[in-house]
Amino acid sequence: MSAETAVLAVGVIILLGFTISFGWINQTETSLHAAAATAAREISLLRDPDTAATQGDDAARRAIDAHGVSCQTLTVDVDPSGLRAPLGEIGIVSVTITCTIALVDLPLADAPLTTSMTATGTNPVDRYRERS
């Protein structure tokens, strides 16, 4: 009876570990999507496409920090080209965030297990808003 219980306990612990890991990955991915959407929304309100890239990058990094996401490598790609659309036309701005996170650090492994996640947020620019 105790051997069966031990095998069952190991299986339950492994299943619990997978459940927690998948939940953590899902939470991180949701946070990245929220950060990308926040940054895209912020740059859509700007008028100058030249400063939008810097401000969009800063906004994305602030949002990621606010969500408590810890990336080993973080890349933020801002596309402010929608701010150059002529007055009367809708422009689209976008922010793409790529984050590499560590899944687990195994003591005997040569490198930690990692995964890369990408999230993109887009937002329209008001067609009648003044542009620089």
Contacts in CASP RR format, 6 or more apart in sequence:
PFRMAT RR
TARGET T0000
AUTHOR 0000-0000-0000
METHOD contacts of the structure
MODEL  1
MSAETAVLAVGVIILLGFTISFGWINQTETSLHAAAATAAREISLLRDPD
TAATQGDDAARRAIDAHGVSCQTLTVDVDPSGLRAPLGEIGIVSVTITCT
IALVDLPLADAPLTTSMTATGTNPVDRYRERS
21 103 0 8 1.000
21 104 0 8 1.000
25 101 0 8 1.000
25 103 0 8 1.000
25 115 0 8 1.000
25 117 0 8 1.000
28 69 0 8 1.000
28 99 0 8 1.000
28 101 0 8 1.000
28 117 0 8 1.000
29 117 0 8 1.000
29 119 0 8 1.000
31 64 0 8 1.000
31 67 0 8 1.000
31 68 0 8 1.000
31 69 0 8 1.000
32 64 0 8 1.000
32 69 0 8 1.000
32 97 0 8 1.000
32 99 0 8 1.000
32 117 0 8 1.000
32 118 0 8 1.000
32 119 0 8 1.000
33 119 0 8 1.000
33 121 0 8 1.000
34 63 0 8 1.000
34 67 0 8 1.000
35 60 0 8 1.000
35 63 0 8 1.000
35 64 0 8 1.000
35 67 0 8 1.000
35 69 0 8 1.000
35 97 0 8 1.000
35 119 0 8 1.000
36 60 0 8 1.000
36 95 0 8 1.000
36 96 0 8 1.000
36 97 0 8 1.000
36 119 0 8 1.000
36 120 0 8 1.000
36 121 0 8 1.000
37 121 0 8 1.000
37 123 0 8 1.000
38 59 0 8 1.000
38 60 0 8 1.000
38 63 0 8 1.000
39 56 0 8 1.000
39 57 0 8 1.000
39 59 0 8 1.000
39 60 0 8 1.000
39 63 0 8 1.000
39 76 0 8 1.000
39 78 0 8 1.000
39 95 0 8 1.000
39 97 0 8 1.000
39 121 0 8 1.000
40 93 0 8 1.000
40 94 0 8 1.000
40 95 0 8 1.000
40 121 0 8 1.000
40 122 0 8 1.000
40 123 0 8 1.000
41 123 0 8 1.000
42 55 0 8 1.000
42 56 0 8 1.000
42 59 0 8 1.000
43 52 0 8 1.000
43 55 0 8 1.000
43 56 0 8 1.000
43 59 0 8 1.000
43 78 0 8 1.000
43 80 0 8 1.000
43 83 0 8 1.000
43 93 0 8 1.000
43 95 0 8 1.000
43 123 0 8 1.000
44 83 0 8 1.000
44 93 0 8 1.000
44 123 0 8 1.000
44 124 0 8 1.000
44 125 0 8 1.000
44 126 0 8 1.000
46 52 0 8 1.000
46 55 0 8 1.000
46 80 0 8 1.000
46 83 0 8 1.000
47 83 0 8 1.000
47 129 0 8 1.000
47 130 0 8 1.000
47 131 0 8 1.000
47 132 0 8 1.000
48 83 0 8 1.000
48 132 0 8 1.000
49 80 0 8 1.000
49 81 0 8 1.000
49 82 0 8 1.000
49 83 0 8 1.000
49 84 0 8 1.000
49 132 0 8 1.000
52 78 0 8 1.000
52 80 0 8 1.000
52 83 0 8 1.000
52 93 0 8 1.000
53 78 0 8 1.000
53 80 0 8 1.000
56 76 0 8 1.000
56 78 0 8 1.000
56 95 0 8 1.000
57 76 0 8 1.000
57 78 0 8 1.000
59 95 0 8 1.000
60 76 0 8 1.000
60 78 0 8 1.000
60 95 0 8 1.000
60 97 0 8 1.000
61 74 0 8 1.000
61 76 0 8 1.000
64 71 0 8 1.000
64 74 0 8 1.000
64 97 0 8 1.000
64 99 0 8 1.000
69 99 0 8 1.000
69 101 0 8 1.000
70 101 0 8 1.000
71 99 0 8 1.000
71 100 0 8 1.000
71 101 0 8 1.000
72 100 0 8 1.000
72 101 0 8 1.000
72 102 0 8 1.000
72 114 0 8 1.000
73 98 0 8 1.000
73 99 0 8 1.000
73 100 0 8 1.000
74 97 0 8 1.000
74 98 0 8 1.000
74 99 0 8 1.000
74 100 0 8 1.000
75 97 0 8 1.000
75 98 0 8 1.000
75 99 0 8 1.000
76 95 0 8 1.000
76 96 0 8 1.000
76 97 0 8 1.000
77 95 0 8 1.000
77 96 0 8 1.000
77 97 0 8 1.000
77 98 0 8 1.000
78 93 0 8 1.000
78 94 0 8 1.000
78 95 0 8 1.000
79 93 0 8 1.000
79 94 0 8 1.000
79 95 0 8 1.000
79 96 0 8 1.000
80 93 0 8 1.000
81 91 0 8 1.000
81 93 0 8 1.000
82 91 0 8 1.000
82 92 0 8 1.000
82 93 0 8 1.000
82 125 0 8 1.000
83 91 0 8 1.000
83 93 0 8 1.000
83 125 0 8 1.000
83 131 0 8 1.000
84 131 0 8 1.000
85 91 0 8 1.000
85 125 0 8 1.000
85 127 0 8 1.000
85 131 0 8 1.000
87 127 0 8 1.000
87 128 0 8 1.000
87 130 0 8 1.000
87 131 0 8 1.000
88 127 0 8 1.000
88 128 0 8 1.000
89 127 0 8 1.000
90 124 0 8 1.000
90 125 0 8 1.000
90 127 0 8 1.000
91 124 0 8 1.000
91 125 0 8 1.000
91 127 0 8 1.000
92 122 0 8 1.000
92 123 0 8 1.000
92 124 0 8 1.000
92 125 0 8 1.000
93 122 0 8 1.000
93 123 0 8 1.000
93 125 0 8 1.000
94 120 0 8 1.000
94 121 0 8 1.000
94 122 0 8 1.000
94 123 0 8 1.000
95 120 0 8 1.000
95 121 0 8 1.000
95 122 0 8 1.000
96 118 0 8 1.000
96 119 0 8 1.000
96 120 0 8 1.000
96 121 0 8 1.000
97 118 0 8 1.000
97 119 0 8 1.000
97 120 0 8 1.000
98 116 0 8 1.000
98 117 0 8 1.000
98 118 0 8 1.000
99 116 0 8 1.000
99 117 0 8 1.000
99 118 0 8 1.000
99 119 0 8 1.000
100 114 0 8 1.000
100 115 0 8 1.000
100 116 0 8 1.000
100 117 0 8 1.000
101 114 0 8 1.000
101 115 0 8 1.000
101 117 0 8 1.000
102 112 0 8 1.000
102 113 0 8 1.000
102 114 0 8 1.000
103 112 0 8 1.000
103 113 0 8 1.000
103 114 0 8 1.000
103 115 0 8 1.000
104 112 0 8 1.000
104 113 0 8 1.000
105 112 0 8 1.000
105 113 0 8 1.000
106 112 0 8 1.000
106 113 0 8 1.000
END
